[in-house]
Amino acid sequence: MKLRKKESGAILRSLASGVVPRVGLEHIVVGRRREMEQIVNELQDVKQGSAIVKFFIGEFGSGKSFILSLIRHIAFKEKFVVADVDFSPEHRLYGSGGKSGATYSELMKNLATATRPKDALPVILDKWINEIQLEVVREKGFDGVQFDDPNFIRDVQDKMNLVLSQMEELVGGFDFARVINRYYMGYVQDNREWMSRAIRWLRGEYTTRQEAHRDLGVRTIIDDHNWYDYLKVIARFITEVGYSGLVVNLDEAINLFKITHSTSRDKNYETILKIFNDAYQGKAEHLYITFAGTREFLEDERRGLFSYAALKTRLSSNRFETDQFRDLSQPVIRLSSLNEEEVFELLQKIRAIHAFHYGYEPTVTDQHLRTFLESMYARPGARERLTPRDFVRDFISILNLLHQNPEMDLGSLFREVKATDSEGDLAPVLDRFQKTRQ
């Protein structure tokens, strides 16, 4: 394994807590080969200027968040910028009191590149400015970067404006370009306050137009009403400065389904429809937007996406596909749970990672893994109800017990393990074996 201790520790801690690790996903991915191939192909289309919207649908613990993290991992390799947010009562696509603007702000705070896992916006700007300055030095024959030379500053701004002028054709692009120029002047004069104000505006953190006009000379702010327009501006900008595009991962979409006020819920679905139409009608570029939600979020005829007729017609599945022959090019991808052999392979990977992290030779054999799986599947209804998360959390709990209590009888332990509840409570098993040793 080309694995580092930092990665192995993060993988084990995350999986034991029931969450998806941010690093090292390539070491635990199983059973998603076709989905990965489809994602790679679609990202290639986005590189060429397309916009794509995908919905990953599955039950809790079926791997929706894992898929989004996998997309993030693949996107970084393809030189995309990635932003993500979980929907919540405070983060929506449409809402009064700043709830949709807060979603945009959170996306900008979580903006990430392969080398910067969070808050990448200032890094992207600084990198771009530095590259332009070096180009001006080469092309114009300056001795170096010269912040005290007005000609150098002017030449850099002229070159920047060649890019920023591409933004001005978009809604909000003019003020966006003005703010970027203000950021550059702060960069030149080492005025952190100017730079901070520009970043604050770009993140959608100004609450009044008056304050933004006073600080930056612009007449608009990014708010509940226009945040999506500025998301498209950001996607265009990062593409113009050398990245492949922008990936936006939106998780926990069940929280849109849970909105009790029908008008507010429909407004959120209307925003999804707008995003979808923009993507597939060519009104957005270099954007890959994903939603992760449960079946009821999609299919419920009273409160789900299918309650909104225009979305139902667009998101209905290919009626000719089967469990065996799937159409992964359609907007909705239904995630099936891992089969028994795939879960077995996943447990093998976790066994190796655990042994690597704690520095021991694995004593848990493949036969022990088979016994563990048989015990888990023996519970009535387990094949329909158990998710990869259930298997993984219990298995890591067992590996931790064995590592800390090497005198335990492996064979007896794996025969005794029964499917536990969703909390993965293995305390009775440990108590039983402690009494046996006594």
Secondary structure, DSSP 4 states (H G I P E B T S, - for coil): ----HHHHHHHHHHHHTTS--SS-GGGT--S-HHHHHHHHHHHHHHHTT-EEEEEEE--TTSSHHHHHHHHHHHHHHTT-EEEEEE-BTTB-SS-TTTHHHHHHHHHHHT-B-SS-SS--HHHHHHHHHHHHHHHHHHHHT-SS--TT-HHHHHHHHHHHHHHHTTTTTSTTHHHHHHHHHHHHHHHHTT-HHHHHHHHHHHTT----HHHHHHHHS-S----TTTHHHHHHHHHHHHHHTT---EEEEEE-THHHHT---HHHHHHHHHHHHHHHHHHHTTSS-SEEEEEEE-HHHHH-TTTSGGGSHHHHHHHPPPTT--SSS--TTSSEEEPPPP-HHHHHHHHHHHHHHHHHHHT------HHHHHHHHHHHHTSTTHHHH--HHHHHHHHHHHHHHHHH-TTS-HHHHHHH-----TT---HHHHHHHHHHH-
